[in-house]
Amino acid sequence: MLLTIAAPVFAQEGGTASAASSVEYHKWSIIAGAFSLGFAAALCALSQGKAVSAACDGIARNPGASAQIRFALIFGLVLIESLAIYVLLINLIIFFVRWGAH
């Protein structure tokens, strides 16, 4: 997703990377990273809300299975949250790339 947002930056005129173009790459990588992280955080929040709601419904219908439902809920929340952490990690890697050094 990040590369599709930043694609117009890479479609600019070719040549060597000057100081101005490295600043442009850096600026667009920050903007694309902000959009991708916001999108991932919003979808993770929606997914976590739906998971908690479904777990509450399941426990209300069958209180005897609360331990199994709680385990599945926590495991699912960990996997959902890891997606947002992966997006953050990718954004940090792209953010710290030295654009003019390549």
Backbone as XML, in Angstrom:
<?xml version="1.0"?>
<chain id="A" units="angstrom">
  <residue number="1" name="MET">
    <atom name="N" x="0.829" y="-1.175" z="0.000"/>
    <atom name="CA" x="0.000" y="0.000" z="0.000"/>
    <atom name="C" x="0.882" y="1.249" z="0.000"/>
  </residue>
  <residue number="2" name="LEU">
    <atom name="N" x="1.939" y="1.189" z="0.768"/>
    <atom name="CA" x="2.821" y="2.344" z="0.868"/>
    <atom name="C" x="3.440" y="2.681" z="-0.478"/>
  </residue>
  <residue number="3" name="LEU">
    <atom name="N" x="3.816" y="1.672" z="-1.230"/>
    <atom name="CA" x="4.437" y="1.927" z="-2.526"/>
    <atom name="C" x="3.440" y="2.454" z="-3.544"/>
  </residue>
  <residue number="4" name="THR">
    <atom name="N" x="2.174" y="2.077" z="-3.436"/>
    <atom name="CA" x="1.187" y="2.602" z="-4.379"/>
    <atom name="C" x="0.897" y="4.065" z="-4.116"/>
  </residue>
  <residue number="5" name="ILE">
    <atom name="N" x="0.967" y="4.482" z="-2.869"/>
    <atom name="CA" x="0.752" y="5.892" z="-2.554"/>
    <atom name="C" x="1.956" y="6.721" z="-2.989"/>
  </residue>
  <residue number="6" name="ALA">
    <atom name="N" x="3.145" y="6.162" z="-2.836"/>
    <atom name="CA" x="4.365" y="6.893" z="-3.159"/>
    <atom name="C" x="4.792" y="6.721" z="-4.611"/>
  </residue>
  <residue number="7" name="ALA">
    <atom name="N" x="4.017" y="6.025" z="-5.426"/>
    <atom name="CA" x="4.397" y="5.759" z="-6.816"/>
    <atom name="C" x="4.626" y="7.019" z="-7.644"/>
  </residue>
  <residue number="8" name="PRO">
    <atom name="N" x="3.824" y="8.096" z="-7.503"/>
    <atom name="CA" x="4.102" y="9.291" z="-8.304"/>
    <atom name="C" x="5.480" y="9.899" z="-8.041"/>
  </residue>
  <residue number="9" name="VAL">
    <atom name="N" x="6.009" y="9.693" z="-6.867"/>
    <atom name="CA" x="7.335" y="10.223" z="-6.559"/>
    <atom name="C" x="8.385" y="9.537" z="-7.422"/>
  </residue>
  <residue number="10" name="PHE">
    <atom name="N" x="8.247" y="8.237" z="-7.615"/>
    <atom name="CA" x="9.228" y="7.482" z="-8.379"/>
    <atom name="C" x="9.033" y="7.648" z="-9.881"/>
  </residue>
  <residue number="11" name="ALA">
    <atom name="N" x="7.947" y="8.275" z="-10.299"/>
    <atom name="CA" x="7.687" y="8.502" z="-11.717"/>
    <atom name="C" x="8.236" y="9.844" z="-12.184"/>
  </residue>
  <residue number="12" name="GLN">
    <atom name="N" x="8.913" y="10.564" z="-11.319"/>
    <atom name="CA" x="9.486" y="11.853" z="-11.682"/>
    <atom name="C" x="10.638" y="11.641" z="-12.652"/>
  </residue>
  <residue number="13" name="GLU">
    <atom name="N" x="11.192" y="12.734" z="-13.127"/>
    <atom name="CA" x="12.295" y="12.650" z="-14.085"/>
    <atom name="C" x="13.462" y="11.879" z="-13.495"/>
  </residue>
  <residue number="14" name="GLY">
    <atom name="N" x="14.137" y="11.123" z="-14.362"/>
    <atom name="CA" x="15.253" y="10.299" z="-13.918"/>
    <atom name="C" x="16.509" y="11.119" z="-13.716"/>
  </residue>
  <residue number="15" name="GLY">
    <atom name="N" x="17.592" y="10.439" z="-13.553"/>
    <atom name="CA" x="18.869" y="11.102" z="-13.342"/>
    <atom name="C" x="19.389" y="10.792" z="-11.953"/>
  </residue>
  <residue number="16" name="THR">
    <atom name="N" x="20.438" y="11.492" z="-11.593"/>
    <atom name="CA" x="20.999" y="11.271" z="-10.277"/>
    <atom name="C" x="20.145" y="11.958" z="-9.232"/>
  </residue>
  <residue number="17" name="ALA">
    <atom name="N" x="20.188" y="11.422" z="-8.060"/>
    <atom name="CA" x="19.399" y="11.982" z="-6.966"/>
    <atom name="C" x="20.124" y="13.195" z="-6.402"/>
  </residue>
  <residue number="18" name="SER">
    <atom name="N" x="19.570" y="14.349" z="-6.625"/>
    <atom name="CA" x="20.162" y="15.562" z="-6.074"/>
    <atom name="C" x="19.627" y="15.774" z="-4.667"/>
  </residue>
  <residue number="19" name="ALA">
    <atom name="N" x="20.094" y="16.839" z="-4.033"/>
    <atom name="CA" x="19.641" y="17.136" z="-2.677"/>
    <atom name="C" x="18.160" y="17.469" z="-2.661"/>
  </residue>
  <residue number="20" name="ALA">
    <atom name="N" x="17.689" y="18.165" z="-3.699"/>
    <atom name="CA" x="16.270" y="18.527" z="-3.746"/>
    <atom name="C" x="15.396" y="17.298" z="-3.938"/>
  </residue>
  <residue number="21" name="SER">
    <atom name="N" x="15.831" y="16.370" z="-4.793"/>
    <atom name="CA" x="15.007" y="15.182" z="-5.014"/>
    <atom name="C" x="15.019" y="14.263" z="-3.796"/>
  </residue>
  <residue number="22" name="SER">
    <atom name="N" x="16.133" y="14.213" z="-3.064"/>
    <atom name="CA" x="16.148" y="13.386" z="-1.860"/>
    <atom name="C" x="15.233" y="13.965" z="-0.792"/>
  </residue>
  <residue number="23" name="VAL">
    <atom name="N" x="15.124" y="15.299" z="-0.754"/>
    <atom name="CA" x="14.180" y="15.925" z="0.171"/>
    <atom name="C" x="12.754" y="15.593" z="-0.245"/>
  </residue>
  <residue number="24" name="GLU">
    <atom name="N" x="12.493" y="15.600" z="-1.551"/>
    <atom name="CA" x="11.158" y="15.243" z="-2.045"/>
    <atom name="C" x="10.830" y="13.786" z="-1.716"/>
  </residue>
  <residue number="25" name="TYR">
    <atom name="N" x="11.786" y="12.878" z="-1.920"/>
    <atom name="CA" x="11.553" y="11.473" z="-1.588"/>
    <atom name="C" x="11.253" y="11.326" z="-0.103"/>
  </residue>
  <residue number="26" name="HIS">
    <atom name="N" x="12.031" y="12.021" z="0.710"/>
    <atom name="CA" x="11.843" y="11.946" z="2.154"/>
    <atom name="C" x="10.471" y="12.489" z="2.539"/>
  </residue>
  <residue number="27" name="LYS">
    <atom name="N" x="10.081" y="13.609" z="1.944"/>
    <atom name="CA" x="8.778" y="14.214" z="2.250"/>
    <atom name="C" x="7.642" y="13.278" z="1.862"/>
  </residue>
  <residue number="28" name="TRP">
    <atom name="N" x="7.715" y="12.704" z="0.670"/>
    <atom name="CA" x="6.647" y="11.818" z="0.221"/>
    <atom name="C" x="6.638" y="10.501" z="0.988"/>
  </residue>
  <residue number="29" name="SER">
    <atom name="N" x="7.793" y="10.049" z="1.447"/>
    <atom name="CA" x="7.794" y="8.826" z="2.252"/>
    <atom name="C" x="7.121" y="9.062" z="3.597"/>
  </residue>
  <residue number="30" name="ILE">
    <atom name="N" x="7.278" y="10.257" z="4.161"/>
    <atom name="CA" x="6.599" y="10.584" z="5.415"/>
    <atom name="C" x="5.091" y="10.663" z="5.201"/>
  </residue>
  <residue number="31" name="ILE">
    <atom name="N" x="4.673" y="11.302" z="4.115"/>
    <atom name="CA" x="3.242" y="11.426" z="3.833"/>
    <atom name="C" x="2.624" y="10.051" z="3.580"/>
  </residue>
  <residue number="32" name="ALA">
    <atom name="N" x="3.274" y="9.235" z="2.765"/>
    <atom name="CA" x="2.751" y="7.896" z="2.474"/>
    <atom name="C" x="2.737" y="7.028" z="3.726"/>
  </residue>
  <residue number="33" name="GLY">
    <atom name="N" x="3.762" y="7.167" z="4.550"/>
    <atom name="CA" x="3.798" y="6.412" z="5.797"/>
    <atom name="C" x="2.685" y="6.804" z="6.745"/>
  </residue>
  <residue number="34" name="ALA">
    <atom name="N" x="2.383" y="8.095" z="6.804"/>
    <atom name="CA" x="1.296" y="8.552" z="7.669"/>
    <atom name="C" x="-0.046" y="8.002" z="7.202"/>
  </residue>
  <residue number="35" name="PHE">
    <atom name="N" x="-0.283" y="8.022" z="5.903"/>
    <atom name="CA" x="-1.539" y="7.478" z="5.386"/>
    <atom name="C" x="-1.639" y="5.970" z="5.626"/>
  </residue>
  <residue number="36" name="SER">
    <atom name="N" x="-0.563" y="5.253" z="5.369"/>
    <atom name="CA" x="-0.624" y="3.797" z="5.539"/>
    <atom name="C" x="-0.782" y="3.409" z="7.003"/>
  </residue>
  <residue number="37" name="LEU">
    <atom name="N" x="-0.113" y="4.122" z="7.907"/>
    <atom name="CA" x="-0.242" y="3.812" z="9.325"/>
    <atom name="C" x="-1.626" y="4.179" z="9.840"/>
  </residue>
  <residue number="38" name="GLY">
    <atom name="N" x="-2.168" y="5.293" z="9.371"/>
    <atom name="CA" x="-3.527" y="5.659" z="9.759"/>
    <atom name="C" x="-4.552" y="4.657" z="9.266"/>
  </residue>
  <residue number="39" name="PHE">
    <atom name="N" x="-4.380" y="4.194" z="8.035"/>
    <atom name="CA" x="-5.286" y="3.203" z="7.460"/>
    <atom name="C" x="-5.199" y="1.890" z="8.237"/>
  </residue>
  <residue number="40" name="ALA">
    <atom name="N" x="-3.988" y="1.447" z="8.543"/>
    <atom name="CA" x="-3.811" y="0.196" z="9.286"/>
    <atom name="C" x="-4.367" y="0.310" z="10.700"/>
  </residue>
  <residue number="41" name="ALA">
    <atom name="N" x="-4.144" y="1.454" z="11.356"/>
    <atom name="CA" x="-4.651" y="1.632" z="12.716"/>
    <atom name="C" x="-6.174" y="1.647" z="12.740"/>
  </residue>
  <residue number="42" name="ALA">
    <atom name="N" x="-6.787" y="2.292" z="11.750"/>
    <atom name="CA" x="-8.248" y="2.341" z="11.702"/>
    <atom name="C" x="-8.836" y="0.950" z="11.479"/>
  </residue>
  <residue number="43" name="LEU">
    <atom name="N" x="-8.266" y="0.198" z="10.552"/>
    <atom name="CA" x="-8.787" y="-1.148" z="10.295"/>
    <atom name="C" x="-8.531" y="-2.092" z="11.467"/>
  </residue>
  <residue number="44" name="CYS">
    <atom name="N" x="-7.396" y="-1.937" z="12.130"/>
    <atom name="CA" x="-7.131" y="-2.766" z="13.308"/>
    <atom name="C" x="-8.101" y="-2.440" z="14.435"/>
  </residue>
  <residue number="45" name="ALA">
    <atom name="N" x="-8.419" y="-1.166" z="14.618"/>
    <atom name="CA" x="-9.369" y="-0.782" z="15.659"/>
    <atom name="C" x="-10.756" y="-1.345" z="15.367"/>
  </residue>
  <residue number="46" name="LEU">
    <atom name="N" x="-11.179" y="-1.282" z="14.114"/>
    <atom name="CA" x="-12.475" y="-1.862" z="13.754"/>
    <atom name="C" x="-12.486" y="-3.377" z="13.964"/>
  </residue>
  <residue number="47" name="SER">
    <atom name="N" x="-11.414" y="-4.027" z="13.584"/>
    <atom name="CA" x="-11.329" y="-5.484" z="13.745"/>
    <atom name="C" x="-11.316" y="-5.887" z="15.213"/>
  </residue>
  <residue number="48" name="GLN">
    <atom name="N" x="-10.592" y="-5.139" z="16.028"/>
    <atom name="CA" x="-10.546" y="-5.455" z="17.449"/>
    <atom name="C" x="-11.903" y="-5.233" z="18.106"/>
  </residue>
  <residue number="49" name="GLY">
    <atom name="N" x="-12.602" y="-4.179" z="17.716"/>
    <atom name="CA" x="-13.936" y="-3.938" z="18.258"/>
    <atom name="C" x="-14.897" y="-5.052" z="17.901"/>
  </residue>
  <residue number="50" name="LYS">
    <atom name="N" x="-14.828" y="-5.517" z="16.664"/>
    <atom name="CA" x="-15.706" y="-6.621" z="16.240"/>
    <atom name="C" x="-15.348" y="-7.911" z="16.976"/>
  </residue>
  <residue number="51" name="ALA">
    <atom name="N" x="-14.067" y="-8.163" z="17.191"/>
    <atom name="CA" x="-13.643" y="-9.374" z="17.894"/>
    <atom name="C" x="-14.107" y="-9.365" z="19.346"/>
  </residue>
  <residue number="52" name="VAL">
    <atom name="N" x="-13.969" y="-8.233" z="20.016"/>
    <atom name="CA" x="-14.402" y="-8.137" z="21.412"/>
    <atom name="C" x="-15.916" y="-8.279" z="21.508"/>
  </residue>
  <residue number="53" name="SER">
    <atom name="N" x="-16.633" y="-7.661" z="20.579"/>
    <atom name="CA" x="-18.089" y="-7.771" z="20.569"/>
    <atom name="C" x="-18.533" y="-9.217" z="20.370"/>
  </residue>
  <residue number="54" name="ALA">
    <atom name="N" x="-17.899" y="-9.908" z="19.439"/>
    <atom name="CA" x="-18.254" y="-11.309" z="19.197"/>
    <atom name="C" x="-17.908" y="-12.184" z="20.399"/>
  </residue>
  <residue number="55" name="ALA">
    <atom name="N" x="-16.803" y="-11.890" z="21.066"/>
    <atom name="CA" x="-16.430" y="-12.666" z="22.250"/>
    <atom name="C" x="-17.418" y="-12.435" z="23.389"/>
  </residue>
  <residue number="56" name="CYS">
    <atom name="N" x="-17.849" y="-11.205" z="23.565"/>
    <atom name="CA" x="-18.848" y="-10.917" z="24.605"/>
    <atom name="C" x="-20.163" y="-11.630" z="24.309"/>
  </residue>
  <residue number="57" name="ASP">
    <atom name="N" x="-20.571" y="-11.651" z="23.058"/>
    <atom name="CA" x="-21.788" y="-12.372" z="22.675"/>
    <atom name="C" x="-21.634" y="-13.872" z="22.932"/>
  </residue>
  <residue number="58" name="GLY">
    <atom name="N" x="-20.476" y="-14.410" z="22.595"/>
    <atom name="CA" x="-20.238" y="-15.835" z="22.805"/>
    <atom name="C" x="-20.236" y="-16.213" z="24.271"/>
  </residue>
  <residue number="59" name="ILE">
    <atom name="N" x="-19.630" y="-15.389" z="25.109"/>
    <atom name="CA" x="-19.602" y="-15.672" z="26.543"/>
    <atom name="C" x="-20.996" y="-15.520" z="27.140"/>
  </residue>
  <residue number="60" name="ALA">
    <atom name="N" x="-21.773" y="-14.550" z="26.655"/>
    <atom name="CA" x="-23.135" y="-14.369" z="27.163"/>
    <atom name="C" x="-24.023" y="-15.557" z="26.798"/>
  </residue>
  <residue number="61" name="ARG">
    <atom name="N" x="-23.802" y="-16.146" z="25.629"/>
    <atom name="CA" x="-24.624" y="-17.289" z="25.211"/>
    <atom name="C" x="-24.183" y="-18.591" z="25.865"/>
  </residue>
  <residue number="62" name="ASN">
    <atom name="N" x="-22.893" y="-18.724" z="26.117"/>
    <atom name="CA" x="-22.370" y="-19.962" z="26.688"/>
    <atom name="C" x="-21.302" y="-19.624" z="27.724"/>
  </residue>
  <residue number="63" name="PRO">
    <atom name="N" x="-21.706" y="-19.323" z="28.963"/>
    <atom name="CA" x="-20.714" y="-18.946" z="29.988"/>
    <atom name="C" x="-19.726" y="-20.063" z="30.319"/>
  </residue>
  <residue number="64" name="GLY">
    <atom name="N" x="-20.079" y="-21.292" z="30.061"/>
    <atom name="CA" x="-19.179" y="-22.407" z="30.353"/>
    <atom name="C" x="-17.959" y="-22.435" z="29.450"/>
  </residue>
  <residue number="65" name="ALA">
    <atom name="N" x="-18.054" y="-21.820" z="28.305"/>
    <atom name="CA" x="-16.936" y="-21.812" z="27.353"/>
    <atom name="C" x="-16.134" y="-20.521" z="27.429"/>
  </residue>
  <residue number="66" name="SER">
    <atom name="N" x="-16.249" y="-19.807" z="28.531"/>
    <atom name="CA" x="-15.586" y="-18.496" z="28.611"/>
    <atom name="C" x="-14.063" y="-18.601" z="28.552"/>
  </residue>
  <residue number="67" name="ALA">
    <atom name="N" x="-13.493" y="-19.670" z="29.099"/>
    <atom name="CA" x="-12.025" y="-19.801" z="29.073"/>
    <atom name="C" x="-11.516" y="-19.983" z="27.643"/>
  </residue>
  <residue number="68" name="GLN">
    <atom name="N" x="-12.191" y="-20.823" z="26.872"/>
    <atom name="CA" x="-11.773" y="-21.042" z="25.487"/>
    <atom name="C" x="-12.013" y="-19.802" z="24.637"/>
  </residue>
  <residue number="69" name="ILE">
    <atom name="N" x="-13.123" y="-19.125" z="24.880"/>
    <atom name="CA" x="-13.423" y="-17.904" z="24.118"/>
    <atom name="C" x="-12.421" y="-16.813" z="24.459"/>
  </residue>
  <residue number="70" name="ARG">
    <atom name="N" x="-12.071" y="-16.699" z="25.741"/>
    <atom name="CA" x="-11.106" y="-15.685" z="26.163"/>
    <atom name="C" x="-9.738" y="-15.937" z="25.532"/>
  </residue>
  <residue number="71" name="PHE">
    <atom name="N" x="-9.318" y="-17.202" z="25.486"/>
    <atom name="CA" x="-8.033" y="-17.529" z="24.856"/>
    <atom name="C" x="-8.048" y="-17.174" z="23.371"/>
  </residue>
  <residue number="72" name="ALA">
    <atom name="N" x="-9.121" y="-17.555" z="22.686"/>
    <atom name="CA" x="-9.220" y="-17.246" z="21.257"/>
    <atom name="C" x="-9.266" y="-15.743" z="21.028"/>
  </residue>
  <residue number="73" name="LEU">
    <atom name="N" x="-9.935" y="-15.012" z="21.921"/>
    <atom name="CA" x="-10.009" y="-13.557" z="21.798"/>
    <atom name="C" x="-8.630" y="-12.925" z="21.958"/>
  </residue>
  <residue number="74" name="ILE">
    <atom name="N" x="-7.914" y="-13.309" z="22.989"/>
    <atom name="CA" x="-6.598" y="-12.710" z="23.229"/>
    <atom name="C" x="-5.626" y="-13.062" z="22.101"/>
  </residue>
  <residue number="75" name="PHE">
    <atom name="N" x="-5.671" y="-14.298" z="21.632"/>
    <atom name="CA" x="-4.805" y="-14.702" z="20.523"/>
    <atom name="C" x="-5.144" y="-13.913" z="19.260"/>
  </residue>
  <residue number="76" name="GLY">
    <atom name="N" x="-6.424" y="-13.737" z="18.985"/>
    <atom name="CA" x="-6.846" y="-12.954" z="17.822"/>
    <atom name="C" x="-6.451" y="-11.493" z="17.936"/>
  </residue>
  <residue number="77" name="LEU">
    <atom name="N" x="-6.586" y="-10.920" z="19.140"/>
    <atom name="CA" x="-6.197" y="-9.522" z="19.331"/>
    <atom name="C" x="-4.696" y="-9.331" z="19.142"/>
  </residue>
  <residue number="78" name="VAL">
    <atom name="N" x="-3.914" y="-10.310" z="19.566"/>
    <atom name="CA" x="-2.460" y="-10.233" z="19.367"/>
    <atom name="C" x="-2.129" y="-10.236" z="17.877"/>
  </residue>
  <residue number="79" name="LEU">
    <atom name="N" x="-2.787" y="-11.102" z="17.118"/>
    <atom name="CA" x="-2.522" y="-11.157" z="15.678"/>
    <atom name="C" x="-2.971" y="-9.884" z="14.976"/>
  </residue>
  <residue number="80" name="ILE">
    <atom name="N" x="-4.110" y="-9.333" z="15.383"/>
    <atom name="CA" x="-4.600" y="-8.096" z="14.775"/>
    <atom name="C" x="-3.641" y="-6.946" z="15.080"/>
  </residue>
  <residue number="81" name="GLU">
    <atom name="N" x="-3.197" y="-6.856" z="16.324"/>
    <atom name="CA" x="-2.300" y="-5.763" z="16.705"/>
    <atom name="C" x="-0.938" y="-5.909" z="16.034"/>
  </residue>
  <residue number="82" name="SER">
    <atom name="N" x="-0.514" y="-7.141" z="15.766"/>
    <atom name="CA" x="0.783" y="-7.327" z="15.112"/>
    <atom name="C" x="0.782" y="-6.740" z="13.702"/>
  </residue>
  <residue number="83" name="LEU">
    <atom name="N" x="-0.365" y="-6.709" z="13.043"/>
    <atom name="CA" x="-0.424" y="-6.110" z="11.709"/>
    <atom name="C" x="-0.095" y="-4.622" z="11.767"/>
  </residue>
  <residue number="84" name="ALA">
    <atom name="N" x="-0.637" y="-3.922" z="12.761"/>
    <atom name="CA" x="-0.329" y="-2.496" z="12.905"/>
    <atom name="C" x="1.144" y="-2.291" z="13.257"/>
  </residue>
  <residue number="85" name="ILE">
    <atom name="N" x="1.694" y="-3.181" z="14.051"/>
    <atom name="CA" x="3.111" y="-3.067" z="14.413"/>
    <atom name="C" x="3.996" y="-3.312" z="13.193"/>
  </residue>
  <residue number="86" name="TYR">
    <atom name="N" x="3.616" y="-4.247" z="12.326"/>
    <atom name="CA" x="4.385" y="-4.489" z="11.100"/>
    <atom name="C" x="4.364" y="-3.271" z="10.188"/>
  </residue>
  <residue number="87" name="VAL">
    <atom name="N" x="3.212" y="-2.624" z="10.072"/>
    <atom name="CA" x="3.129" y="-1.410" z="9.247"/>
    <atom name="C" x="4.018" y="-0.321" z="9.840"/>
  </residue>
  <residue number="88" name="LEU">
    <atom name="N" x="4.012" y="-0.174" z="11.159"/>
    <atom name="CA" x="4.876" y="0.811" z="11.808"/>
    <atom name="C" x="6.346" y="0.489" z="11.549"/>
  </residue>
  <residue number="89" name="LEU">
    <atom name="N" x="6.725" y="-0.768" z="11.634"/>
    <atom name="CA" x="8.112" y="-1.164" z="11.397"/>
    <atom name="C" x="8.538" y="-0.862" z="9.964"/>
  </residue>
  <residue number="90" name="ILE">
    <atom name="N" x="7.688" y="-1.173" z="9.001"/>
    <atom name="CA" x="8.001" y="-0.880" z="7.600"/>
    <atom name="C" x="8.121" y="0.620" z="7.384"/>
  </residue>
  <residue number="91" name="ASN">
    <atom name="N" x="7.239" y="1.402" z="8.008"/>
    <atom name="CA" x="7.317" y="2.856" z="7.880"/>
    <atom name="C" x="8.604" y="3.404" z="8.480"/>
  </residue>
  <residue number="92" name="LEU">
    <atom name="N" x="9.028" y="2.865" z="9.608"/>
    <atom name="CA" x="10.280" y="3.329" z="10.205"/>
    <atom name="C" x="11.475" y="2.989" z="9.322"/>
  </residue>
  <residue number="93" name="ILE">
    <atom name="N" x="11.465" y="1.820" z="8.716"/>
    <atom name="CA" x="12.556" y="1.450" z="7.809"/>
    <atom name="C" x="12.602" y="2.398" z="6.622"/>
  </residue>
  <residue number="94" name="ILE">
    <atom name="N" x="11.452" y="2.674" z="6.023"/>
    <atom name="CA" x="11.402" y="3.583" z="4.872"/>
    <atom name="C" x="11.755" y="5.005" z="5.287"/>
  </residue>
  <residue number="95" name="PHE">
    <atom name="N" x="11.346" y="5.405" z="6.484"/>
    <atom name="CA" x="11.626" y="6.753" z="6.963"/>
    <atom name="C" x="13.123" y="7.000" z="7.132"/>
  </residue>
  <residue number="96" name="PHE">
    <atom name="N" x="13.862" y="5.991" z="7.566"/>
    <atom name="CA" x="15.282" y="6.180" z="7.832"/>
    <atom name="C" x="16.183" y="5.821" z="6.654"/>
  </residue>
  <residue number="97" name="VAL">
    <atom name="N" x="15.612" y="5.583" z="5.481"/>
    <atom name="CA" x="16.421" y="5.347" z="4.283"/>
    <atom name="C" x="17.093" y="6.656" z="3.888"/>
  </residue>
  <residue number="98" name="ARG">
    <atom name="N" x="18.364" y="6.594" z="3.569"/>
    <atom name="CA" x="19.064" y="7.790" z="3.094"/>
    <atom name="C" x="18.867" y="7.861" z="1.593"/>
  </residue>
  <residue number="99" name="TRP">
    <atom name="N" x="17.927" y="8.704" z="1.153"/>
    <atom name="CA" x="17.504" y="8.719" z="-0.239"/>
    <atom name="C" x="18.602" y="9.205" z="-1.183"/>
  </residue>
  <residue number="100" name="GLY">
    <atom name="N" x="19.420" y="10.135" z="-0.784"/>
    <atom name="CA" x="20.433" y="10.669" z="-1.676"/>
    <atom name="C" x="21.700" y="9.841" z="-1.739"/>
  </residue>
  <residue number="101" name="ALA">
    <atom name="N" x="21.860" y="8.843" z="-0.879"/>
    <atom name="CA" x="23.106" y="8.086" z="-0.798"/>
    <atom name="C" x="23.166" y="6.921" z="-1.776"/>
  </residue>
  <residue number="102" name="HIS">
    <atom name="N" x="22.116" y="6.624" z="-2.476"/>
    <atom name="CA" x="22.088" y="5.433" z="-3.341"/>
    <atom name="C" x="22.423" y="5.770" z="-4.755"/>
  </residue>
</chain>
